[in-house]
């Protein structure tokens, strides 16, 4: 049994409008597709967890023609859960068909990140994984992040972090931010990430919240 982790990139005009919203607004970090159920040939229901404020996202979603209905459940620190039911668009259908290989499992979450990429992990036989890569490559840019034999512990706390959060934590560990006594600073982390110290601190807080919550659960 093998796994494949890929980073996908579509041109802005081919992205889903809600993914493009996350790319264009700095208040959003990522949206994570947790569950998806296709209950009809052209309709499905999805559950997302979105890192960012509710109001702009909700207003934009109301204007997406394929949305039939949705509900939002607020969480702490400007995050929320989104249930949505809608029509499967032509672009969405092509993507679903590309990863729907016999024996292949898409491991949640599928992450729609603020840099415009989609992070996807699949598990299954080698031939199914190869077919998925070939099909997806016909539609968008594919960067293989990692591939290999699936092993216990592969799906861990890191899988719930966005790429940007993981980069922030990696920079923090590397510069000694978590050492005792502390050697690194938020300013040093921010310099490595090329962002403000406030943004660096927020990335670390969100990453720490995710990892600690999963650990307790």
Backbone bond lengths (Angstrom), bond angles and torsions (degrees), N, CA, C in turn:
res aa  C-N    CA-C-N  psi(-1)  N-CA   C-N-CA  omega(-1)  CA-C   N-CA-C  phi
1 X - - - 1.466 - - 1.520 108.62 -
2 X 1.322 115.68 128.69 1.455 120.40 -176.59 1.526 110.84 -119.15
3 X 1.326 114.98 161.42 1.455 120.40 176.51 1.523 108.84 -124.64
4 X 1.312 114.29 156.05 1.460 121.68 177.20 1.518 108.38 -138.86
5 X 1.330 116.47 126.78 1.466 121.68 175.68 1.519 107.77 -116.42
6 X 1.320 116.86 121.75 1.453 120.95 -176.84 1.522 111.38 -126.44
7 X 1.320 114.69 155.82 1.457 122.92 172.01 1.523 106.63 -115.68
8 X 1.324 116.60 121.87 1.460 122.06 -174.90 1.522 110.16 -108.85
9 X 1.311 115.98 145.39 1.465 120.63 -179.33 1.519 110.23 -135.24
10 X 1.335 115.74 124.90 1.459 121.61 175.67 1.520 109.48 -114.92
11 X 1.330 117.94 151.18 1.467 119.85 174.68 1.531 109.72 -60.37
12 X 1.327 117.87 150.34 1.471 120.85 -178.36 1.531 114.19 -51.98
13 X 1.341 117.27 -37.78 1.466 119.58 -177.31 1.526 112.94 -73.90
14 X 1.346 117.88 -8.82 1.456 121.30 179.31 1.521 112.70 -107.50
15 X 1.326 117.18 -4.71 1.459 120.52 178.68 1.519 110.63 -75.37
16 X 1.348 114.85 156.45 1.457 118.97 171.56 1.529 108.01 -64.28
17 X 1.329 118.57 141.30 1.471 120.57 -177.94 1.529 113.77 -53.83
18 X 1.348 117.18 -34.34 1.463 118.87 -177.85 1.530 111.49 -75.56
19 X 1.312 116.93 -28.71 1.471 118.54 173.00 1.520 109.80 -70.67
20 X 1.317 117.08 -39.79 1.456 120.40 178.94 1.525 111.01 -63.85
21 X 1.337 117.21 -33.69 1.466 120.95 176.41 1.524 110.30 -60.14
22 X 1.319 116.84 -43.42 1.464 121.37 -179.16 1.529 110.60 -65.06
23 X 1.327 115.97 -36.53 1.463 120.52 178.76 1.533 110.76 -66.62
24 X 1.317 116.74 -40.38 1.461 121.03 -171.95 1.525 113.72 -83.53
25 X 1.346 118.71 -19.86 1.465 121.15 -176.10 1.523 109.85 -111.71
26 X 1.320 117.06 121.01 1.462 121.63 -174.50 1.530 113.41 -68.85
27 X 1.325 118.16 -13.72 1.464 120.24 179.51 1.527 112.66 -74.81
28 X 1.334 117.15 -9.85 1.464 120.45 -177.88 1.527 110.65 -106.39
29 X 1.323 114.87 139.03 1.456 120.95 -179.84 1.520 111.23 -100.70
30 X 1.332 116.40 -47.07 1.466 121.04 -179.08 1.517 108.95 -172.63
31 X 1.327 115.45 162.10 1.462 121.29 167.20 1.525 107.03 -123.60
32 X 1.334 116.16 138.58 1.464 121.15 -175.43 1.519 109.87 -117.61
33 X 1.311 115.98 121.64 1.461 120.97 175.26 1.518 108.02 -79.75
34 X 1.330 116.35 111.61 1.461 121.65 -176.61 1.526 112.23 -90.84
35 X 1.332 116.17 -42.26 1.468 121.07 -178.79 1.519 109.48 -143.95
36 X 1.320 114.56 148.55 1.457 120.55 176.20 1.519 109.38 -144.58
37 X 1.313 116.22 134.83 1.468 120.58 178.58 1.520 108.72 -134.47
38 X 1.327 116.29 119.39 1.459 121.17 176.64 1.527 108.02 -94.13
39 X 1.320 116.52 107.91 1.456 121.48 -174.34 1.524 112.36 -100.17
40 X 1.330 116.83 -4.16 1.466 121.89 176.51 1.528 108.16 -150.27
41 X 1.325 116.13 167.47 1.464 119.72 -176.26 1.516 112.26 -60.34
42 X 1.314 117.27 -31.90 1.457 120.12 -175.37 1.527 113.28 -126.64
43 X 1.339 118.15 18.48 1.461 120.95 178.80 1.526 109.64 -138.71
44 X 1.334 116.03 148.68 1.458 120.12 174.58 1.515 110.24 -147.70
45 X 1.335 115.08 168.25 1.462 122.45 176.54 1.519 107.57 -123.64
46 X 1.324 116.62 141.10 1.458 120.84 -176.05 1.525 110.44 -135.14
47 X 1.340 115.02 155.80 1.463 121.74 173.20 1.518 107.93 -127.25
48 X 1.335 116.07 120.49 1.462 122.77 179.48 1.520 110.23 -114.60
49 X 1.325 115.47 153.31 1.464 121.42 163.51 1.520 106.19 -115.21
50 X 1.315 116.43 123.58 1.469 121.97 -173.57 1.517 109.46 -113.20
51 X 1.345 116.25 128.75 1.459 122.60 174.75 1.514 108.66 -91.57
52 X 1.328 116.78 98.53 1.451 120.53 179.79 1.513 110.39 157.31
53 X 1.322 118.05 174.40 1.461 122.13 -176.53 1.527 112.47 -70.16
54 X 1.323 115.30 151.13 1.463 121.29 -175.71 1.528 112.92 -74.58
55 X 1.330 117.09 -44.20 1.458 121.07 -166.00 1.533 114.65 -58.86
56 X 1.344 119.90 -55.37 1.474 117.96 -178.78 1.523 113.00 -62.13
57 X 1.329 115.73 -36.16 1.456 119.95 -179.40 1.530 110.42 -65.47
58 X 1.318 116.45 -45.47 1.459 121.16 -178.65 1.527 111.06 -63.33
59 X 1.325 117.01 -42.45 1.461 120.92 179.74 1.529 111.08 -63.38
60 X 1.329 116.83 -40.72 1.466 120.12 -179.95 1.522 111.46 -69.69
61 X 1.336 116.94 -38.44 1.462 120.79 -178.01 1.528 111.22 -64.35
62 X 1.320 117.34 -33.16 1.466 120.97 179.28 1.529 112.03 -63.12
63 X 1.339 116.70 -22.12 1.464 120.83 -178.27 1.530 113.12 -96.47
64 X 1.339 117.90 1.79 1.470 120.82 179.29 1.524 108.46 -84.27
65 X 1.324 119.28 116.43 1.469 122.45 -173.60 1.531 114.28 -58.60
66 X 1.335 117.50 -31.81 1.464 119.81 -175.96 1.523 113.17 -77.23
67 X 1.337 118.17 -9.59 1.464 121.69 -179.49 1.518 110.69 -79.59
68 X 1.339 116.02 122.82 1.456 121.00 178.89 1.525 111.42 -93.44
69 X 1.316 116.90 -41.16 1.464 121.45 175.51 1.520 108.66 -162.54
70 X 1.336 116.32 157.66 1.461 119.73 176.31 1.520 109.91 -156.67
71 X 1.334 115.13 158.09 1.454 122.98 174.58 1.518 108.38 -137.62
72 X 1.330 116.01 147.80 1.457 121.69 -177.45 1.528 109.65 -123.85
73 X 1.338 115.52 135.13 1.465 121.88 176.28 1.525 107.76 -118.36
74 X 1.347 118.05 108.53 1.469 120.75 -177.06 1.533 111.60 -65.97
75 X 1.347 115.21 148.15 1.462 122.73 174.20 1.525 107.82 -120.81
76 X 1.307 116.16 -170.89 1.456 120.51 179.24 1.527 110.93 -80.03
77 X 1.328 114.99 157.26 1.459 123.03 170.96 1.526 113.44 55.91
78 X 1.304 116.93 49.75 1.466 120.82 174.35 1.524 113.56 58.73
79 X 1.320 116.65 47.27 1.462 121.29 170.89 1.521 107.34 -133.42
80 X 1.328 116.46 162.10 1.460 118.64 179.70 1.521 109.99 -158.52
81 X 1.335 114.77 159.35 1.458 121.71 172.08 1.523 108.05 -97.09
82 X 1.326 115.16 142.05 1.456 121.26 179.76 1.523 109.83 -125.44
83 X 1.324 116.09 121.40 1.463 121.20 168.04 1.518 106.69 -101.49
84 X 1.332 116.63 130.18 1.459 119.52 179.34 1.528 109.48 -140.36
85 X 1.307 114.30 142.89 1.467 121.39 174.52 1.522 106.69 -121.13
86 X 1.334 115.90 132.71 1.451 116.76 -176.71 1.510 113.83 -163.03
87 X 1.301 114.31 175.64 1.467 121.43 178.21 1.521 109.44 -78.37
88 X 1.318 115.89 142.30 1.460 121.11 175.40 1.528 108.03 -79.30
89 X 1.317 116.44 116.51 1.460 120.40 -178.52 1.533 110.53 -74.56
90 X 1.315 116.15 166.96 1.462 120.49 178.02 1.525 110.88 -59.98
91 X 1.336 115.84 -43.19 1.458 120.25 178.77 1.526 110.89 -64.23
92 X 1.336 115.91 -41.84 1.461 120.12 178.32 1.506 112.55 -64.74
93 X 1.330 116.97 -39.01 1.464 121.68 179.65 1.531 110.82 -63.59
94 X 1.323 116.60 -42.18 1.458 120.45 179.47 1.532 110.37 -61.26
95 X 1.347 115.97 -42.49 1.466 120.03 -179.66 1.524 110.96 -66.93
96 X 1.325 117.44 -44.06 1.467 121.34 179.54 1.519 110.79 -60.72
97 X 1.321 116.61 -44.47 1.463 120.26 -179.78 1.523 111.57 -64.47
98 X 1.332 116.71 -34.11 1.464 120.57 -177.40 1.524 112.12 -65.30
99 X 1.339 117.26 -34.97 1.475 120.20 -177.80 1.527 112.48 -99.68
100 X 1.335 117.05 -0.03 1.466 120.17 -178.77 1.531 110.00 -91.89
101 X 1.321 115.45 66.95 1.456 121.05 177.54 1.530 109.67 -92.22
102 X 1.338 118.33 148.27 1.472 120.57 178.65 1.529 111.25 -56.63
103 X 1.319 116.10 125.05 1.452 121.34 177.43 1.509 115.23 86.43
104 X 1.339 118.33 -3.18 1.460 121.56 -176.42 1.529 110.63 -92.63
105 X 1.330 116.40 137.19 1.459 122.03 179.43 1.523 108.76 -119.83
106 X 1.331 116.11 127.13 1.461 121.11 172.89 1.527 108.10 -87.49
107 X 1.328 116.72 123.50 1.460 121.94 -175.34 1.526 109.36 -91.95
108 X 1.343 118.74 119.13 1.461 119.80 178.08 1.533 110.27 -70.99
109 X 1.341 116.34 154.47 1.458 125.67 0.75 1.529 112.72 -87.43
110 X 1.342 115.54 153.09 1.457 121.35 165.67 1.527 105.77 -90.69
111 X 1.320 116.98 121.67 1.464 120.85 -171.69 1.527 111.85 -101.87
112 X 1.319 115.29 126.21 1.456 122.76 173.76 1.530 106.41 -102.86
113 X 1.334 116.75 104.21 1.448 120.75 -167.95 1.523 112.82 -97.34
114 X 1.333 114.24 162.70 1.461 120.29 -174.24 1.524 113.02 -71.76
115 X 1.331 118.16 -12.27 1.468 119.78 175.81 1.524 111.59 -88.30
116 X 1.340 117.43 4.95 1.454 121.65 177.07 1.512 114.42 93.91
117 X 1.322 117.65 -3.84 1.462 120.49 -178.83 1.528 111.42 -90.63
118 X 1.328 114.70 160.26 1.460 122.59 172.68 1.516 107.01 -118.35
119 X 1.342 117.22 124.93 1.457 121.04 178.69 1.527 108.60 -101.08
120 X 1.337 115.24 126.94 1.462 121.25 -174.58 1.522 109.43 -136.91
121 X 1.335 116.46 133.90 1.463 122.23 174.84 1.516 109.07 -119.47
122 X 1.326 117.02 132.12 1.455 121.93 177.65 1.522 109.86 -126.94
123 X 1.331 115.56 154.89 1.462 122.60 179.13 1.518 108.22 -131.53
124 X 1.332 116.54 140.20 1.455 119.00 176.95 1.513 112.03 161.59
125 X 1.332 117.33 -168.74 1.465 121.96 179.01 1.525 111.45 -65.95
126 X 1.320 115.92 155.30 1.465 121.67 -176.84 1.522 112.32 -58.97
127 X 1.352 116.78 -41.66 1.460 118.75 -176.87 1.519 111.68 -67.46
128 X 1.336 117.35 -34.64 1.467 120.68 177.76 1.524 110.85 -68.27
129 X 1.324 116.73 -40.69 1.461 121.17 178.49 1.527 110.17 -64.27
130 X 1.333 116.89 -43.17 1.458 120.56 179.71 1.523 111.36 -63.02
131 X 1.345 116.49 -41.99 1.466 120.72 179.17 1.523 110.87 -63.50
132 X 1.351 116.60 -39.68 1.463 120.56 179.54 1.519 110.69 -63.27
133 X 1.339 117.51 -43.79 1.463 121.46 179.34 1.522 110.52 -60.98
134 X 1.318 116.88 -44.42 1.464 120.82 -179.64 1.524 111.62 -64.13
135 X 1.341 116.41 -41.80 1.463 119.59 -179.46 1.527 111.86 -67.55
136 X 1.335 116.22 -43.06 1.455 119.88 -179.27 1.521 110.80 -67.07
137 X 1.329 116.62 -36.29 1.473 120.97 -178.94 1.520 112.05 -61.95
138 X 1.329 116.79 -24.98 1.464 120.40 177.34 1.526 112.05 -73.53
139 X 1.340 116.87 -15.92 1.461 121.30 -173.05 1.522 113.28 -107.68
140 X 1.333 116.93 -31.80 1.454 120.73 -172.14 1.516 110.32 -158.64
141 X 1.326 115.65 171.84 1.461 120.85 177.50 1.524 109.49 -74.03
142 X 1.332 116.48 130.82 1.457 122.22 -177.82 1.519 109.59 -118.89
143 X 1.336 116.66 124.97 1.455 122.21 174.14 1.522 107.66 -115.85
144 X 1.321 117.47 114.70 1.463 121.28 179.68 1.524 108.33 -76.97
145 X 1.332 116.15 111.74 1.464 121.80 -179.25 1.519 110.28 -76.40
146 X 1.323 117.03 -47.79 1.459 121.45 176.80 1.520 109.41 -159.38
147 X 1.326 115.25 154.76 1.459 121.54 179.44 1.524 107.43 -153.28
148 X 1.323 116.97 145.81 1.458 119.21 179.46 1.509 112.05 166.63
149 X 1.325 115.49 -167.62 1.453 121.35 178.23 1.519 109.68 -74.51
150 X 1.326 115.45 132.58 1.458 120.08 178.97 1.522 108.79 -71.74
151 X 1.327 116.69 138.11 1.459 120.79 -179.70 1.520 109.96 -138.32
152 X 1.297 116.06 159.96 1.464 121.28 177.84 1.524 109.40 -58.37
153 X 1.319 116.54 136.46 1.452 121.14 -179.78 1.512 113.62 89.74
154 X 1.348 117.06 -1.45 1.460 119.77 179.85 1.519 110.68 -63.42
155 X 1.325 116.93 -42.50 1.468 120.80 177.37 1.516 107.00 -90.19
156 X 1.310 117.67 104.01 1.455 122.19 -173.64 1.520 109.60 -134.05
157 X 1.324 116.57 -164.85 1.460 120.44 -176.94 1.523 112.50 -61.66
158 X 1.338 118.25 -29.50 1.458 120.42 -178.58 1.517 111.36 -63.53
159 X 1.357 116.23 -28.96 1.459 119.62 -177.29 1.514 111.66 -64.56
160 X 1.331 117.35 -22.51 1.460 120.73 -178.10 1.530 112.21 -90.11
161 X 1.333 118.07 -7.19 1.449 120.71 179.32 1.528 110.02 -89.32
162 X 1.320 115.64 145.14 1.450 118.54 171.36 1.523 108.52 -72.49
163 X 1.326 116.52 163.01 1.460 119.76 179.63 1.521 110.77 -59.65
164 X 1.322 116.73 -39.21 1.468 120.44 -179.07 1.530 110.84 -66.64
165 X 1.330 117.63 -40.66 1.461 120.74 177.03 1.525 110.73 -63.01
166 X 1.331 116.38 -42.14 1.458 120.09 179.93 1.528 110.68 -64.61
167 X 1.335 117.42 -38.11 1.463 121.24 177.06 1.533 110.29 -63.27
168 X 1.336 116.58 -39.43 1.465 120.49 179.58 1.524 110.99 -65.63
169 X 1.340 116.62 -45.28 1.462 120.38 179.00 1.532 110.24 -63.81
170 X 1.332 116.95 -42.08 1.465 120.58 178.95 1.522 111.20 -60.71
171 X 1.347 116.39 -42.76 1.462 120.54 178.40 1.526 110.82 -65.06
172 X 1.336 116.32 -38.86 1.469 120.78 -179.79 1.527 111.00 -64.40
173 X 1.327 116.54 -44.37 1.460 120.33 179.24 1.525 110.15 -64.82
174 X 1.333 116.47 -42.65 1.460 121.45 -175.91 1.527 112.08 -65.17
175 X 1.329 116.65 -37.09 1.467 118.93 -176.83 1.528 113.28 -90.10
176 X 1.337 117.54 -0.06 1.458 120.23 175.93 1.510 115.40 90.03
177 X 1.328 116.94 17.85 1.464 120.59 -176.91 1.528 111.69 -62.81
178 X 1.335 117.69 -30.58 1.467 121.01 -177.54 1.534 113.02 -99.32
179 X 1.320 117.07 6.64 1.463 119.18 177.94 1.516 111.30 -77.44
180 X 1.350 114.74 162.14 1.465 120.57 176.61 1.521 108.80 -121.08
181 X 1.323 119.46 113.80 1.469 125.75 -2.10 1.531 111.28 -73.56
182 X 1.323 115.56 159.95 1.460 121.25 -177.60 1.524 110.74 -64.61
183 X 1.345 115.07 133.58 1.463 120.50 -179.11 1.526 112.30 -107.64
184 X 1.328 117.37 -33.65 1.455 120.83 -179.17 1.516 111.60 -95.78
185 X 1.319 116.65 170.28 1.461 122.24 -179.34 1.516 109.90 -132.80
186 X 1.339 115.27 165.27 1.461 119.77 175.95 1.525 110.81 -62.16
187 X 1.312 115.96 -33.88 1.462 119.58 179.66 1.525 111.09 -64.05
188 X 1.336 116.15 -38.63 1.471 119.86 178.78 1.522 110.91 -68.48
189 X 1.339 116.22 -41.18 1.464 120.40 177.29 1.519 110.09 -62.35
190 X 1.347 115.90 -44.33 1.461 120.84 -179.93 1.530 111.25 -60.67
191 X 1.336 116.92 -38.99 1.463 120.44 179.66 1.526 110.85 -63.56
192 X 1.319 116.08 -38.37 1.468 119.75 179.25 1.523 111.51 -69.72
193 X 1.322 115.75 -34.02 1.463 120.20 -178.94 1.522 112.50 -87.77
194 X 1.351 115.68 -10.03 1.459 121.82 -176.98 1.527 110.94 59.55
195 X 1.335 114.84 51.86 1.468 121.33 177.59 1.524 107.72 -144.34
196 X 1.329 116.36 -178.70 1.464 119.98 178.64 1.530 109.72 -79.08
197 X 1.343 116.09 160.89 1.467 119.92 178.27 1.525 110.76 -65.77
198 X 1.340 117.12 -31.20 1.464 120.02 176.71 1.516 111.70 -64.67
199 X 1.336 116.49 -42.39 1.465 120.69 177.80 1.522 110.68 -65.22
200 X 1.344 117.36 -41.99 1.461 121.26 178.54 1.524 110.69 -60.52
201 X 1.336 116.29 -43.66 1.458 119.81 178.95 1.514 112.50 -63.67
202 X 1.329 116.52 -39.44 1.463 120.61 179.15 1.526 110.82 -66.67
203 X 1.327 118.22 -39.89 1.466 121.31 177.22 1.518 110.90 -61.33
204 X 1.335 116.89 -42.66 1.467 120.29 179.24 1.521 111.49 -66.41
205 X 1.330 117.12 -41.51 1.472 120.09 -179.54 1.521 111.18 -63.22
206 X 1.323 116.99 -42.12 1.463 120.22 179.85 1.525 110.91 -68.00
207 X 1.320 116.68 -39.67 1.460 120.07 178.01 1.528 110.58 -64.63
208 X 1.325 116.37 -44.77 1.473 120.49 -179.78 1.520 111.02 -64.27
209 X 1.328 117.09 -40.46 1.462 120.22 177.49 1.524 111.16 -60.66
210 X 1.337 116.81 -44.43 1.454 120.42 -178.92 1.521 111.88 -63.73
211 X 1.323 116.13 -47.47 1.472 120.12 -177.29 1.527 110.48 -66.61
212 X 1.326 118.33 -44.15 1.465 120.31 -178.64 1.526 111.84 -67.29
213 X 1.327 117.01 -38.72 1.462 120.35 178.55 1.521 110.70 -63.22
214 X 1.327 116.76 -44.61 1.469 120.20 179.18 1.516 111.31 -65.46
215 X 1.336 116.95 -36.09 1.458 120.65 178.62 1.522 110.90 -63.49
216 X 1.336 116.57 -45.42 1.466 120.32 -179.57 1.523 111.04 -66.60
217 X 1.349 115.37 -41.92 1.461 118.43 -179.93 1.518 112.22 -63.76
